Amino acid sequence: MILSVSRRTDIPNYYSQWFFNRIKEGFLYVRNPFNPRQVSRIDLSPRVVDCIVFWTKNPAAMLGRLEELAEYSYYFQFTLTGYGRDVEPGLPDKRRVLIPTFRKLAEQIGRERVIWRYDPIMINGTYTADYHLKAFGEIADSLKDHTERVVISFLDFYAKTQRNMKGLDPEELNGERMRSIAGAMAEIAGRNHLRIETCAEMIGMEDLGIAHGSCIDKTLVERIAGYGLKAGKDKNQRPQCGCIESVEVGTYDTCMNGCKYCYANFNREKVRELAGLYDVHGPLLCGILQPEDKVTERKVRSLKAEIC
């Protein structure tokens, strides 16, 4: 099993103490977002967890406790962009805090296990293509010795993100415009010896030196875990997503980063409500079991190739 921690919220930033407690306890509960009365119990023992993939914009709270994950293989997807607090209001200063945090994490666990994400790319009157290229170049230069890979993607116009981005007036880009910006980023990545990939983009950019990426990447997991995997495509993701199957442990509407482009938060009031339920010792993230809930043991197993 690959554990996704988490596409739905920033667990390393806000809920790492809960996650470390769940690792100690050996299990956690996840509520089904489409049928909230259904709750899955997930076994977290190292014998079934092949790798943990952390998604975060600030893993500083975990840096002093990574030894608690010594029995697990894991890596980080670390999003670091050029936006200011008008777009990413909950994040500290990039130059003073987040770039040094990225470097420190890579020094602790190895540059191959920290993936830099520059996404989503939103173009508007403030964040122009030139702005992004300058920011991307500065960050690439700062991280070139601390990562091997950068992942980019362009803003998706979901109804929820459009509502949250009211007043930012993002531009809808056609394929030609995307390729122009991505191609310039590929040149910057190349100069800094970084492999560049896209995340779930429909248009091909291989001729620009940009591969279709996989955030939960079978090849990388095998490299870190030290064995082959028998794993299929994640059927719960978009068709253009290249990720292999994983088990998601997060909860929507719990991320306090407040990023305007986020698809995982409905509104700030809902986030405050659910975050108020946070219990570092509870089996559920930001939730309490109710009498009508049905808890079922999810069948999980190692994806190690020789295990049937």
N, C-alpha and C positions, 0 to 999 in steps of 0.2 A: 504494500500500500504506500502510495505517495500522499503525504499529508500537506494540504494547502492551508497556509496560516498567514494571511487569508486574503482572498480576492474581495471580500465583503467589508473589511475594516482593517485598521492598522493595529494589529495585536502587538507587534514589537514595541510600538510607541506608547500605547495606552494600557495594554492589558497583559504585559509580559509576566507580571507576578502571578496572575491567574494561570497563564499557560505553564509556567514552571511548577506551580502547585499541581496542575493536572498531570504533568509528566511524573511527578512523585507519586500521585495517587494511581496512575496507570490507566486512566480512562477519562473521557469527558462526554458530555451530552451536546447534541446539536439539534435544534428545532428546525423542522422542515419549513422553509419560508413560504411554500405554496399550500401547505396543510399544517398550520401551527400546532394542532393537537398531536401531531406525530413527532416523537422525539427519538433520535437514534443514540444509542450508547456505543461509543467508539473505543475500542481497545488501543492503547498507546504503547504497548510493550515493544521493546526493540526487535523482538522476533518477527513482528508483522509490519513494522514501519521501515520501509526501505530507504526513505529520504523525507526530510521535512523541507518544504519550500516556504520561506518567509517573504512576505510582501510588505514593504514599509517605506516611509519617507523620513523616518528618524529612529534608528535602532539603538540610540544611546543607552536606554534603560537596560539593555541586555548585555552590554559589553563586559560588565564585571561578573556575569553569571554563566558565560558560555561553557564553562567546565561542567555544568549540570547536564549538558547535552552530549557528554563524551561517548555515550553508548549509541548515538545516532549519527547518521549522515545527514547533512543539511547544507543549504546555501541560501543566499539572500537576493531578492529582487529589490534594488534600492532606487527609488525614483528621485531624481535630482534635476530640476529644471531651472530656467531663468526667470520664472514668474515672481512678482512681488506679492505683498500681502493683500492686494486687491483681488488676487486670484487664489492664493494659498494662504489664507489668514492665520492659520494655526501653526505655521512652521517658523522656526527660528532663522536667523540670518544664514544665508547659504555659505558665504565666504568664511565667516568667523566660526560657525558651528557645524553645518552639515558636511561641507567638504572635508574638514578635519575628522569628523565622525566616520565618514566613508573610508578614509585612509586608515584610521585606527582599526576599524573592523577588518579590512583587508590584511593588515599586518598581523592580526590575531589568527585569522582562519585561512588566509591565502587568497591571492587576487582572483584565482579561478572560481572562487565561491562567492564572489560579490559581483552581481550583474548590474551595470548602470542602465537605468531607464530614463530616457528623455522623452516623456510622453504624458499627456497628449499634446501635440503641437497645435496650438490655437493661434490663428492670425486675426488681428484686429488693428485698430488705429494706433494702439500703444505697442502691442507685441507684433511688430512687423516681421517679415522674413529676415530682413537685415538684423533686427534685434535678436532673433533666435539664433542666427548664425554666429553672431558675436558671443552670445551667452554659451552656446554649444561649444565653440572653440575654446573659450576660457575654462569651462568645466573639463573638457577633454584634456587640455594641457595639465590641469590640476590632478587628474585621475589616471593618466596614462600608465603610471607605474603601479597602479593599485587595482586594475581590472583588465580583463581581456576582451570584454564584449560590451557593446552599447546597443540598446533596443529603442527604436523610435516608432511612433504611431501618430496618426493625425486624429483630430477631434471627431468623434462620432456625434451626430446630432440626434440623440435620444430626446424624447419629450421631457424627461426628468431633468436632463442636463440643460436643455434650453430654458426651462423655467428657472433653474438655479443660476444661470448665467445672464439673467436679465440685466441689461445695462452695459454689458461688455461688448455686445454687437460683433460676435465672431463671424468671420467670412467663410462661406462654404467654398471649398477648394475643388477644382476639377482635377482630373488625373494629371494633366500636363503641369499644373502648378505644384502639385504634390511631388512630382518627379523632379522638378527644378530645385525645390528646397531640399529634398532627400538627397539628390545628387551632390549638392554642395556640402551637405553634412557628411556624405560618404568620403569626400575628398579630405575633410578635416579629420575624420576618424582614421583614414589611411595614414595621414601624416603623423598621427599619434599612435600608430601600430595597434589600433583597435578594430576588431571585427564588428561590423554593423549589420543589424537585422531589423526587420519590421515585425510588428505584433499584429496579427490578424488583419492585415491590409489585403484588399481584394486585388489591387493592381500589382503586377510583377515589376520588380526593379533589379532583377539579376544582372541586366546589362549595365547597371550603374555600380555593380559590386555589392549589392545589398540583397541578402538572402531572406526568404520567409523564415521567421524565427519560431521557436517553441519555448515559451516561458517555463513550462514544466517539461524539460528537455530530456528525452530518453538517453541520449548520448552523454550528457553532462551527469545525469544521475548515475549511470553505469560507471563513469569515470570516478565519481566521488565514493560511491558505494563499494566499488571494486569487484562487481560481478554483473553479469548480463541480466536483462529484464525481459520478461514475457508480458508486455503491456500494449494495450490498444489505444486508439485515439479516444480522447475525452468526448463522449457523445453529448455531454451537457453544455458544450461550448459552441460558438458559431462555426459554421462549416469551414471557414478560412483559418480557424485556429489550429495550430499544429501541436498543441499540448497533448501529452498522454494522460490517461485516466488518473484521477486523484480523488481524495476525500476532503471536502471543504469543511472547515471547523468554525468559520466566522458567522457573524450575525449582521444583517443589514441595519442601517440607521444607528450605528454605534460609533462611527469614526468622528473624532473631534478635530481632525485637521481642518475641516470646513472648506475643502477645495471646491471652487465653484463648478468645475467640470465633472465632478464625481457622479458616477451612475449608481453608487451604493447607498447614498443618503437621500431620503425623501424630502425631509425638511429639518430645520434646526430644532424645532420644538420636539419632534419625534426623537432626535438624537439625545436631547437633554432628558427626556422621559426614560429612555432605555438605559442611558449611561448612569442614571440615578439608581438603577437596579443592580449595578455592578457589585459583585461579591467575590473577592479574591479566592475564597474557599469554596464557592459554589461550583457544581458540575456544569451548569449552563453559563455561557457568557451573556451577561446582562439580562438575566431572566430568572424566573422562579417556577419550579414545577407546580402545576395545578392539578387538582383531583381528577379532572377529565382528561389529562394528558395520558397518552399511551406510549410507554417507553419500550423500545424494541432493540435488541442487540443486533447491530449491523454486522453482517458477515464480512470480515476483512481477512486478508492473508498477504504474505509476502509475495511479491511479483518476481522473485528470483527465478531465473530461467529453468533451473532443474527441479523446482518445486511444483508439483501438480495441484 
